[in-house]
Amino acid sequence: MVRTQIQLTTDQAAQLKRLASASGRSMADLVREGVERLLRDLSGHSRSERMLQAARVFGTFTSGTRDLSNRHDDHFAEAAVERR
């Protein structure tokens, strides 16, 4: 293992200490688990896998606007005017 130093907010440190006490684990163990989860989540899928996953939802939703792909700029401009 590599020893490192991190800085937490007062609230983060207090919550982590309570969680460690309640679970019977060390704060360091919980931090290692959190880092492991973050690394797994961020690097769990390759770019091509994420692109395929995104492609699976294409066509799943509808805006109800039939000419949206052709007149998207007009629709955005109209929406901006409506917000004012």
C-alpha positions in Angstrom: 0.0 0.0 0.0 1.0 3.6 -0.5 0.5 6.0 2.3 -1.2 9.3 1.3 -2.8 12.3 2.9 -6.1 13.8 2.0 -8.1 16.7 3.2 -11.8 16.4 4.0 -14.3 19.0 5.1 -15.2 19.0 8.8 -18.6 17.5 7.9 -17.1 14.8 5.7 -14.7 13.8 8.4 -17.4 13.6 11.0 -19.7 11.6 8.8 -16.9 9.2 7.8 -15.9 8.7 11.4 -19.5 7.9 12.4 -19.9 5.5 9.5 -16.6 3.8 10.4 -17.6 3.4 14.0 -21.1 2.1 13.2 -19.7 -0.4 10.7 -16.7 -1.5 12.7 -14.3 -0.6 9.9 -11.5 2.0 9.8 -11.9 5.3 8.1 -9.0 4.4 5.8 -10.8 1.2 4.7 -14.0 3.2 3.9 -11.9 5.7 1.9 -10.2 2.9 0.0 -13.6 1.4 -0.8 -14.9 4.8 -2.0 -11.9 5.3 -4.3 -12.3 1.8 -5.7 -16.0 2.4 -6.5 -15.1 5.7 -8.2 -12.4 4.2 -10.3 -14.6 1.3 -11.3 -17.5 3.6 -12.2 -15.4 6.0 -14.2 -13.4 3.4 -16.0 -15.9 0.5 -16.1 -16.8 0.9 -19.7 -14.8 1.8 -22.8 -15.9 4.8 -25.0 -17.3 2.4 -27.6 -19.3 0.5 -24.9 -20.7 3.9 -23.7 -21.6 4.9 -27.3 -23.4 1.6 -27.9 -25.3 2.0 -24.6 -26.3 5.5 -25.6 -27.4 4.3 -29.1 -29.8 1.8 -27.6 -32.0 4.7 -26.4 -32.2 6.5 -29.8 -35.8 6.7 -30.8 -37.1 5.8 -27.4 -38.3 9.2 -26.5 -40.4 11.7 -28.5 -40.7 15.5 -28.3 -44.0 15.5 -30.1 -42.5 18.0 -32.6 -42.4 16.5 -36.0 -39.9 19.0 -37.6 -37.5 19.2 -34.7 -34.5 17.8 -36.6 -35.0 20.3 -39.4 -35.9 23.4 -37.5 -34.1 22.8 -34.2 -32.6 26.4 -34.2 -36.1 27.9 -34.7 -37.5 25.8 -31.8 -34.7 26.8 -29.5 -35.1 30.5 -30.3 -38.9 30.2 -29.7 -38.3 28.5 -26.4 -35.8 31.2 -25.3 -38.4 33.9 -26.2 -41.1 32.1 -24.1 -38.8 32.0 -21.1 -38.5 35.8 -21.0 
